[in-house]
Amino acid sequence: MGNSGHHNLYYEHLILEFDYRIDRSMNTITCDGVISFRNIHQGFKINSLHLMVMFLDSNRVVLDTRDFFLPNADSWGKPPFKKTFTYKANYKEIAFGYSARY
């Protein structure tokens, strides 16, 4: 990973659009973006969106995971998120998993 960049990650039910910034002096990575919902009925109230962030090495082996939740999202909207995580030099890729309660 470079020190900063932009990602659009497409999953079955959502799209994550975010910028990332790595602060190597503080050993942190910040992801700042929005979530768009797709392939679900529009207008659903999403009571809790659980996102799991996975940090992978160059062989795509998961080295670490972090969880966070976005409460009370709306499938019409694009809920924002901004999270900062501990960063390690051997992290080469980032991936997400998710689950939601309607």
C-alpha positions in Angstrom: 0.0 0.0 0.0 1.1 3.5 -0.7 0.7 6.2 1.9 -2.7 7.2 0.5 -5.2 6.1 -2.1 -8.8 5.5 -3.1 -10.8 2.2 -3.2 -14.2 1.2 -4.6 -15.0 -2.3 -3.3 -18.0 -4.0 -4.8 -19.9 -6.7 -2.7 -23.2 -8.4 -3.3 -25.2 -6.0 -1.2 -23.1 -2.9 -0.8 -20.3 -0.8 -2.3 -17.6 0.7 -0.1 -16.0 3.9 -1.5 -13.2 5.2 0.6 -10.0 7.1 0.8 -7.2 5.7 3.0 -4.2 7.5 4.6 -1.4 5.8 6.3 0.5 7.6 9.0 3.7 5.6 9.4 5.0 7.7 12.2 1.9 7.0 14.3 1.4 3.4 12.9 -2.2 4.2 11.9 -4.4 3.8 8.8 -7.5 5.9 8.4 -10.4 4.9 6.1 -12.8 7.7 5.3 -15.8 7.0 2.9 -19.4 6.1 2.2 -21.4 3.0 1.8 -24.0 2.5 -1.0 -26.5 -0.4 -0.9 -27.3 -2.5 -3.9 -29.3 -5.6 -4.7 -31.6 -5.0 -1.7 -35.1 -3.5 -1.6 -34.6 0.3 -1.3 -36.2 1.9 1.7 -35.2 -0.7 4.3 -34.2 0.6 7.7 -30.9 -1.1 8.6 -30.7 -1.3 12.3 -27.1 -2.3 12.5 -24.4 -2.8 9.9 -21.4 -4.8 11.1 -18.2 -4.3 9.1 -15.1 -6.4 9.5 -11.9 -5.0 8.2 -9.2 -7.5 7.2 -5.6 -6.6 6.7 -3.7 -9.0 4.4 -0.1 -9.7 3.5 1.3 -9.9 0.0 0.1 -13.6 -0.2 -3.4 -12.5 0.7 -3.2 -14.1 4.2 -5.3 -12.3 6.8 -2.9 -10.9 9.4 -5.4 -8.9 11.5 -9.1 -8.1 11.7 -11.0 -5.2 13.2 -14.8 -4.8 13.6 -17.0 -1.7 13.7 -20.7 -1.0 13.5 -22.8 1.6 11.8 -26.2 1.8 13.6 -29.4 3.0 11.9 -28.5 3.3 8.3 -31.0 3.7 5.5 -30.8 1.7 2.3 -31.7 4.9 0.3 -28.8 6.8 1.7 -25.0 6.6 1.6 -24.0 6.4 5.3 -20.5 7.8 5.9 -17.8 6.2 7.9 -14.4 7.2 9.1 -12.3 4.8 11.2 -8.7 4.7 12.2 -6.9 1.4 12.9 -3.4 0.4 14.0 -1.2 -0.1 10.9 1.8 -2.5 10.5 4.4 -2.5 7.8 3.5 -6.0 6.6 -0.1 -5.0 5.7 -0.3 -5.0 1.9 -4.0 -5.2 1.2 -7.3 -4.4 2.9 -10.6 -6.3 2.5 -14.0 -6.1 4.2 -16.7 -8.5 5.3 -20.1 -7.4 6.5 -23.5 -8.4 7.9 -26.6 -6.4 8.5 -29.8 -6.5 10.6 -32.9 -5.1 9.0 
